[in-house]
Amino acid sequence: MTYVELHARSAFSFLEGSCVPEDLAGACANLDMPAMALLDRNGVYGSPRFHMAAKKAGVRAHIGSEITCTNGRTYPLLAASREGYRNLCRMVTRMKLRAAKGEGAATLEELAEFSRGLICLTAHPDERLLDIFGKHALCAELQRHHNREEEAHNQTVVERARSLGIPIVATNNPAYAIPAQRELLDVFTCIRNKVTLATAGRLLERNSERHVKTPADMARLFADLPEAIANTREISSRLDFTLADLGYEFPRYPVPEGETQMSLLRRLADEGARRRYRPYHERARKQIERELALI
């Protein structure tokens, strides 16, 4: 059965992932997975690199983020459309502007305000989230990493999903591309918690299961819930947005009569350079010309 990983993270989730986006895209291609979603914590910093690597590898790159909320939970959000990506970026911007670096959380009210165009995966489905996203965009997330407590939680999630009438979806939430990178994640965990490897104890990963798994491996893990695998393909098919659709347009800046935006920029850059560099030497001139040409 074809499986699509909808909840991966990279090293751009600071100290919570131990591989670069290119590793994830490469693993996706090597395992014949048609697509993957990168959902780094509270931002889309790794998405451009992931998009480019996936394009080169011949797989689809889904974009999103795992958003921290003030209720203490995190919500993986997938951008299904350009509007969804725009709303995701606006939510992240708002929550970070009011907080210190590395901090910040969105409220449930903000989650509702910016919900259009987003699909939410959650291990804690409830009526409030159903009101926010509706049955078309809320999915109950299941993960299996050979952990007894995790499986007990999964049973609760399945029952809750059935009562709410929402689909269940399997993810492995890889934090590294291959099992060997788990050791690096353990080091990052120690740095994050300010402990040593010798004293970290249960802060460390229980095993090396949070790597990119083959579709066959995931199908075996969820043999009792095949719809959780099938739903990954269905959700992937609804994620129309890629960074190729961003369509950035430079804002129109008012210019004097007879000038263009570029001619005005060149004139202002030249005036500023002559004030800054005395004399206006050749090295500075070449660098400024290089940057203007790039713009």
SULFEN-V95701 format. One record per backbone hydrogen bond with DSSP energy under -1.0 kcal/mol. CO is the residue of the C=O (numbers start at 1). NH is the residue of the N-H. If there is no record, write none. Layout:
co:CO nh:NH
co:CO nh:NH
//
This chain:
co:5 nh:37
co:8 nh:39
co:10 nh:13
co:12 nh:14
co:13 nh:16
co:19 nh:11
co:20 nh:23
co:20 nh:24
co:21 nh:25
co:22 nh:26
co:23 nh:27
co:24 nh:28
co:25 nh:29
co:26 nh:30
co:27 nh:31
co:28 nh:33
co:29 nh:32
co:34 nh:60
co:36 nh:62
co:37 nh:8
co:38 nh:64
co:40 nh:66
co:44 nh:47
co:46 nh:50
co:47 nh:51
co:48 nh:52
co:49 nh:53
co:50 nh:54
co:51 nh:55
co:52 nh:56
co:53 nh:57
co:54 nh:58
co:54 nh:59
co:60 nh:36
co:62 nh:38
co:63 nh:79
co:65 nh:77
co:66 nh:42
co:67 nh:75
co:68 nh:106
co:69 nh:72
co:73 nh:69
co:75 nh:67
co:76 nh:121
co:77 nh:65
co:78 nh:119
co:80 nh:240
co:81 nh:85
co:82 nh:86
co:83 nh:87
co:84 nh:88
co:85 nh:89
co:86 nh:90
co:87 nh:91
co:88 nh:92
co:89 nh:93
co:90 nh:94
co:91 nh:95
co:92 nh:96
co:93 nh:97
co:96 nh:99
co:100 nh:103
co:106 nh:70
co:107 nh:111
co:108 nh:112
co:109 nh:113
co:110 nh:114
co:112 nh:115
co:115 nh:118
co:117 nh:80
co:119 nh:78
co:120 nh:139
co:122 nh:141
co:126 nh:130
co:127 nh:131
co:128 nh:132
co:129 nh:133
co:130 nh:134
co:134 nh:137
co:137 nh:120
co:139 nh:122
co:140 nh:169
co:142 nh:171
co:147 nh:151
co:148 nh:152
co:149 nh:153
co:150 nh:154
co:151 nh:155
co:152 nh:156
co:153 nh:157
co:154 nh:158
co:155 nh:159
co:156 nh:160
co:157 nh:161
co:158 nh:162
co:159 nh:163
co:160 nh:164
co:161 nh:165
co:161 nh:166
co:167 nh:140
co:169 nh:142
co:174 nh:9
co:175 nh:18
co:177 nh:212
co:178 nh:181
co:179 nh:182
co:181 nh:185
co:182 nh:186
co:183 nh:187
co:184 nh:188
co:185 nh:189
co:186 nh:190
co:187 nh:191
co:188 nh:192
co:189 nh:193
co:190 nh:195
co:196 nh:200
co:200 nh:203
co:201 nh:204
co:209 nh:211
co:210 nh:175
co:210 nh:176
co:214 nh:218
co:215 nh:219
co:216 nh:220
co:217 nh:221
co:218 nh:222
co:220 nh:223
co:222 nh:225
co:225 nh:228
co:226 nh:230
co:227 nh:231
co:228 nh:170
co:229 nh:232
co:230 nh:234
co:231 nh:235
co:232 nh:236
co:233 nh:237
co:235 nh:238
co:236 nh:239
co:238 nh:240
co:242 nh:245
co:243 nh:246
co:256 nh:259
co:260 nh:264
co:261 nh:265
co:262 nh:266
co:263 nh:267
co:264 nh:268
co:265 nh:269
co:266 nh:270
co:267 nh:271
co:268 nh:272
co:269 nh:273
co:270 nh:274
co:271 nh:275
co:272 nh:276
co:273 nh:277
co:279 nh:281
co:281 nh:285
co:282 nh:286
co:283 nh:287
co:284 nh:288
co:285 nh:289
co:286 nh:290
co:287 nh:291
co:288 nh:292
co:289 nh:293
co:290 nh:294
co:291 nh:295
//
